[in-house]
Amino acid sequence: MISLPERFPYLEWPLPGINWLKRQTGKRLIKTHLPLPFFTNALKSNAKIVTIIRDPKDVLVSFYYFARMNNLIGFTDDFSKFFELFVKDKVAYGPIWKHYSDFISLVNNSEQNEAILVVHYEKLKSNFEDEVDRICKFLGKRKLSEYEMSELKKHCCFESMKVNPSVNYEHWDQLGVRNLNESEFFRKGIVGDWKAHFSPQQRQTFNEWFKQNFDASIVEMYDERYETTITTANQKVN
């Protein structure tokens, strides 16, 4: 059986590596956190790109715990310091607003928009079936049966993935990558966890930075009215 890292390799990770990817024939599945400018050649081919967008406030919180958990990053300061670095665009793969805006602009204004599908994390949580249908259609795959969709939803839910050694990175514990005094790779996976972390001043600072930098459609997507609607829907689903 082919392992998940080989079936769906992480582009930035040295194993199995770029040279290994180049040797593969046929259709390939590749995941990455790299921004759009790295993929100009891919857009000239028949490649399909599915990009996941999440509320930047929740991204900040999740990234903070990841940076503390991951010994390769080794962040040891507190949340306030990480917050400061994030809104100053001084964290890895940043600036996040540029990453999001590049994809949104290409989808909205380019003849290449059929090569990119934007999926929102929150919609996957609240309306899994419709989002999977969108992804299948985008990739030219058939619509799943009711049974297949049900099984896929069970397989992809946070609780299942947290205990699945194929995706939960438990091998990091043996490799010394994870700081065992910090969170696990799968921590919460909920919508709106930022509310338990942001101070009133941080919320104001973030919102000002957010509105100054992000594409208008992203700002609209993650205003408080939307968050209230999506969180309520998510609670009903779970």
N, C-alpha and C positions, 0 to 999 in steps of 0.2 A: 504493500500500500504506500502511495506517495504521501509524505507528510504535508501538513498544511503550509509550513514555511516554503516548501518547494512548489506546491500548487499555487500559492498566492504570496510570493516573496515581497519583502519590504525593501524598497529600492535603496534606501540609505544604509541599510545594514550590510556589513561585509560578507555575510553568509546568507544565501548561496552566492551572492555577488553579481555584479553587472555582467561580467564575462560569461557566467553561467546562463544569465538571461539571454544574452546574445546568441547563445548556441541552441536555444529552444526553437522549435519549429511550430507552425500553426498558431492558433490564438493563445494569447497569454493573459494571465491575470496578475496585475502588479499593484501594490498599494504604496502610498507615499504621503508625506506631509509637505512636500516641496511645492512652492508656488507656481503659478501658471507659466511665467517666462521660461521655465525649464522644459516646457513641453511644446514649444513652437513647431518642432519637426513632427511630433506625434499628431498635431492637429492637421498637418498636411497629408497625413496618411489616412487609413480607415479606422484609426483608433477611436474608441469610445471612452469618455471620461465621466465618471460619476463622482461628483464632489459633495461632501457632506458639510453642511453649515449648521452651527449650533449657536445658541445665545452666547455672545462673547463674555457675558458676566459669568455664566456657568463654565465656559472654557477657562476663564481665569482661575476659578476655584479648582477645577479639575487639574489644571496644569500645575498649580501650586502643590497639590498633594503628590502629583507624579514626580515633580522635581525634588521633593523631599524623600520620596520612596526610592527613587532611582539613584544608586550610588555612582553611576557614570556621570550624573549631573551634580549630585552632592550639594544641593541647596539646603542650608541649615538655618537660614534666617526666618523671621516670622512672616505672617500673612501681609502685614502692612508694607514690608519691604518688597515682597513679590508684587503686590498691587502697584506700588510705585514703578517698578521696573516694567510691568506690563503696559501701563498707560504711557510710558515713555518709549515704547517700542524697543525695549532692550532685552527681550527674551527670544529664545530660539524660534525659528520659523516666522518671526515677525517681520514687518508689522501685520497683525491679523487683519486690519481693515483693508490693507492693500491686497492681501490674499483673497478676501471675500469680493472686494470691488472688481478685481480683474476678471473673475469668473462671471459675476453678474453682468458686467459690461459686455463681455463677449457673447453671453447668451442673449442679451437684449438687442445688440447692435451689429451682429456679424452673421455672415452667410454660413459661418462654421457652427452656429448655435445648435445644429442638429447633432453635433459630435459631443455635446456636453449636457449632462442632466444634473440639475441642482436638487439635492434632497435635504430637507430640514430634519434634524434629529428629533425635534419636538413633534413633528407630524408622524414620524415613524413610531413614536411612543403612543400617540393618540389615535392614529388611523393607519395601523400597520398594513392592513389588507390593500387599501388604495395605493399606498406608497410602493408596495411590492408589485402591484399591477403596473404602475408607472415604470418601474425599473425593468420589468420583463418586456414591456412594449418597447422601451428604449433600446434594449439589447437584442430585440428581434426574437424573443423567446415566447413560447405559448403561454396563455393564461393558466395559472395553476388551478387545479380542482379544489373544491372545498376542503377535502381531506388533506391534500398536500399543503394548502395554506395553513390549516390548523396545526399540522405537524411542524411546519417551518416556524410558525409563531412560537410554539413551545421550545423549539431548538434555539431560537434567537433571543428569547427573553433573557433579561439580566440574570435571573436566578440560575438558569441553565448554563449560561456562558461562564458564570462565576466559578462553577465547579467542573467545567469542561477543560481538561488538560491540553486540548488542542488549541485553545485560545486564551486561557487565563494566565499564561506565562509563569506557571508554578516552577518551571525549571530554572527561573531566575534565582530562586532561593538557593539552589545547589551551586549556581555559578557565582554567587555573591553579588549579583546585580541589585537585588532588592534589599533595602534596609529593613530588617525584620522588626524594627521598633516603630516603623511607619505603616501606612495603609497597604492593603493588598492592591494588586493591579486593577481589579474590579472593585471599586469602592462603594458607590451608590447608584449611579446611572439614572438619577432623577432629574426632573425639570424644576428649575427655580431654587436650587440649593444655595445659590449666591445670597439669598435673603437671610440665611443663617450666618453669613460671614461679613457682609458689607456693613460698615458703620454708616450713619446718615451722611457724614461728610464724604465718605468714599463713594456712596451712591451718587451724590451730587457731582463729584469730580468725574466719575466714570461717565455719567450721562452727558456732561458737557463735552468730554473727549469723544464720546461715541457719536454725538450729533455733528461734531465738527469734521469727522473723518470718514464715517461709513456712508456707503451708498444709501440713498433715500429709501429704497425698497427694504433694505435690511433694518434701518431705523424704524420704519413702519411695522415690520414683522415683529420686532421685539419691544414694542411699547407695552405699557402696563395693561392696557385693555386686552391685548392679545395674550399676554402671559396669564391673565386671570382665566380667559376662555380655555386655553390649552391645558392649564394645570387642572382645571375642573374636569375636563374631558379625560385627562390622564388618570385622575383619581377614580373615575367611573370605570375605566378599562381595567385598572389594577385591583 
